């Protein structure tokens, strides 16, 4: 078998399975085992899955500390340093429109025409 050539594996013999289990137990990666057996990494992963060989999950390298988020205090400005009482505005009174006579309306219109000309 030439170096670097990956051959698809159709059957696994007892010697290959023994080597697979031994290397897996020693902690070799699937890629390292594949190189030793002369097959693809996917073939090794598939065989490991079918043999129900799993590694335990590694504990995390660092222990993350969960810190509480500091409570934010509202910023105080000079304009609103202390609490103020709420002012409620009064509703606006609607004013009735002025009623003009016909003569007054004509006078206003004539004045507007003079001012625009």
C-alpha positions as CSV (number, residue, x, y, z in Angstrom):
1,X,0.0,0.0,0.0
2,X,1.4,3.4,-1.0
3,X,1.9,6.1,1.6
4,X,-0.9,8.7,1.6
5,X,-3.4,6.6,-0.3
6,X,-6.6,6.0,1.5
7,X,-8.5,2.8,0.7
8,X,-12.1,2.4,1.4
9,X,-12.7,-0.4,3.8
10,X,-15.4,-2.9,3.2
11,X,-14.6,-5.4,6.0
12,X,-12.8,-5.2,9.3
13,X,-10.9,-8.3,10.4
14,X,-10.2,-9.2,14.0
15,X,-6.7,-7.8,14.0
16,X,-7.9,-4.4,12.8
17,X,-10.7,-4.3,15.3
18,X,-8.3,-5.2,18.1
19,X,-5.9,-2.4,17.0
20,X,-8.8,0.0,16.7
21,X,-10.0,-0.7,20.3
22,X,-6.4,-0.6,21.7
23,X,-5.5,2.7,20.1
24,X,-8.9,4.2,21.1
25,X,-8.4,3.1,24.7
26,X,-4.9,4.7,24.7
27,X,-6.5,8.0,23.7
28,X,-5.5,8.3,20.0
29,X,-7.7,10.4,17.8
30,X,-9.8,9.0,15.0
31,X,-7.4,10.5,12.4
32,X,-4.3,8.9,14.1
33,X,-6.1,5.5,14.1
34,X,-7.1,5.9,10.5
35,X,-3.5,6.6,9.5
36,X,-2.4,3.5,11.4
37,X,-5.0,1.3,9.8
38,X,-4.7,2.8,6.3
39,X,-8.4,3.9,6.0
40,X,-10.4,7.1,6.2
41,X,-11.2,8.9,9.4
42,X,-14.9,8.6,8.6
43,X,-14.5,4.8,8.4
44,X,-13.0,4.8,11.9
45,X,-15.7,7.0,13.3
46,X,-18.4,4.9,11.8
47,X,-16.9,1.7,13.2
48,X,-16.5,3.3,16.6
49,X,-20.1,4.3,16.5
50,X,-21.3,0.8,15.5
51,X,-19.1,-0.7,18.3
52,X,-20.6,1.8,20.8
53,X,-17.2,3.0,21.8
54,X,-17.3,6.5,23.3
55,X,-15.0,8.6,25.2
56,X,-16.2,10.3,28.4
57,X,-16.6,14.1,28.1
58,X,-13.6,16.0,29.2
59,X,-14.1,18.4,32.0
60,X,-13.8,22.1,31.0
61,X,-10.2,23.4,31.3
62,X,-11.2,26.5,33.1
63,X,-13.9,26.9,35.7
64,X,-15.9,29.9,34.6
65,X,-17.1,32.1,37.4
66,X,-20.6,33.6,37.0
67,X,-20.6,37.0,38.5
68,X,-23.8,38.9,39.3
69,X,-24.6,41.9,37.1
70,X,-24.2,45.1,39.2
71,X,-27.4,46.9,39.7
72,X,-27.5,50.2,37.9
73,X,-28.5,53.4,39.7
74,X,-30.2,56.1,37.7
75,X,-28.0,59.0,36.9
76,X,-28.8,62.1,38.8
77,X,-28.5,65.4,37.0
78,X,-28.8,68.9,38.4
79,X,-32.2,69.4,36.8
80,X,-33.8,66.5,38.5
81,X,-31.8,65.9,41.6
82,X,-34.8,65.2,43.8
83,X,-38.3,63.8,43.3
84,X,-40.8,66.2,41.9
85,X,-44.6,66.2,42.1
86,X,-46.3,65.4,38.9
87,X,-48.1,68.4,37.4
88,X,-51.2,67.7,35.6
89,X,-52.1,70.2,32.9
90,X,-55.7,71.4,32.6
91,X,-57.6,70.5,29.4
92,X,-57.7,73.4,26.9
93,X,-61.0,75.2,26.5
94,X,-62.1,75.3,23.0
95,X,-62.9,78.8,21.8
96,X,-65.8,79.3,19.5
97,X,-64.7,80.9,16.2
98,X,-65.7,84.5,15.7
99,X,-68.6,85.0,13.5
100,X,-68.2,87.8,11.0
101,X,-70.8,89.6,9.0
102,X,-70.7,89.5,5.3
103,X,-69.6,93.2,5.2
104,X,-66.6,92.5,7.6
105,X,-65.5,89.4,5.5
106,X,-65.5,91.6,2.3
107,X,-63.5,94.3,4.1
108,X,-60.9,91.7,5.3
109,X,-60.6,90.2,1.9
110,X,-60.2,93.7,0.3
111,X,-57.4,94.6,2.8
112,X,-55.6,91.2,2.1
113,X,-55.7,92.0,-1.7
114,X,-54.3,95.4,-1.1
115,X,-51.5,94.0,1.0
116,X,-50.4,91.4,-1.5
117,X,-50.3,93.7,-4.5
